Amino acid sequence: MMKLISKQPSKRIFSGIQPTGNLHLGNYLGAIKNWVNLQEEISSIFSIVDLHAITVPQNPLKLKASTREVTAAIIAAGINTEKSILFNQSSVKEHSELAWILNCVCRIGWLNRMTQFKEKAGKNRENATVGLYSYPVLMSADILLYRATHVPVGEDQKQHIELARNIATSFNSMFDSKSKDFFCLPEPQILGPGTRVMSLRDGTKKMSKSDPSDASRINLTDTKDDIFNKIKKAKTDSNPLPATIKELEKRPEASNLLKIYSSLSDEDLQKTLDSFAGKGFSYFKPKLIELAVEILNPISSEMRYLLKDPVEIDKILVKGKGKAQKIAEKVLKDIKNLVGLIH
Ligand code: TYM
């Protein structure tokens, strides 16, 4: 019987975020806000996933700066680096090694179904990098390298986590012939009303870093005036706000702004609707601006403060790398043993 050196934790969180461009309200409400709450109860590992960022062209100097910026944003938003592990992905080489092994488990048919690749590669598919295509395998490696049980993300990552579950199941049956449970199946945690924050210019499009219009998103670095102007100009319809969730279904912009309010205020959507039913956007928008500024302004000021000392940010990342690698090394050794690789 093969002796394993890594332990399956009863609960462990892994999640990641790409260091490309500004973090926006979607990243905050869909991911980071939940990370901050969950870290209190479950031991957590968070990564700035720079290897994912290079699946599309990046400017090397900007990539380093963005990695530090995203690290600062995550800390400013409330991740406690004494309690949780925070590091940049490329500093733990085991991520790439495991991704290769999992490339030999994942089937081409599974990757062909990934909608995010189709969206990102667009019409120019032949010219997309192999990295962009196999990106979900690297994401599976990120999660499985820590034998993570829970993965808090926004809705757009759900399909990738389902793939990680398929890869884990397949690995277990290919290599863990006795118990077939080396990897547990990680659970996506898609929590709260902000799991799919939409563009402020078009309520049917996801808020995204890559939208050419800066007015479509609220960045975590936006000033009070930026937030004011963007929400003031946000697209709406001409009806008063409804009283029920059902009535929001055909009103994408109203639905988005109300969900943002509900998520920022930590109250459920129905309660937000109860407060604003029958009121116009001219009443609601100033309330939303006030709330957004109240929550986001302290994060951006703290972020600017932290960024004044990039050496300290690098130190935090190095400390996180040490802690992450300690776990990753053991798991990868077990995996190599199971696969039959001498190490
Ligand atoms: P990324 O960098 O695109 O986004 C980071 C997190 O923000 C969430 N998010 C949103 N949530 C709500 N509304 C939106 N408009 C919105 N836009 C983004 C994303 O769902 C995500 O949770 N592949 C991942 C990063 C990753 C990862 C991982 C995540 C790499 N390895 C392992 C979890 C586990 C990505 O590109 O996220």
Residues whose N, C-alpha, C, O or C-beta is under 5 A from the ligand:
A	BS01	TYM	F14 S15 G16 I17 Q18 G26 N27 G30 A31 V49 M139 D142 I143 V151 P152 V153 G154 E155 D156 Q157 G194 T195 R196 V197 M198 K206 M207
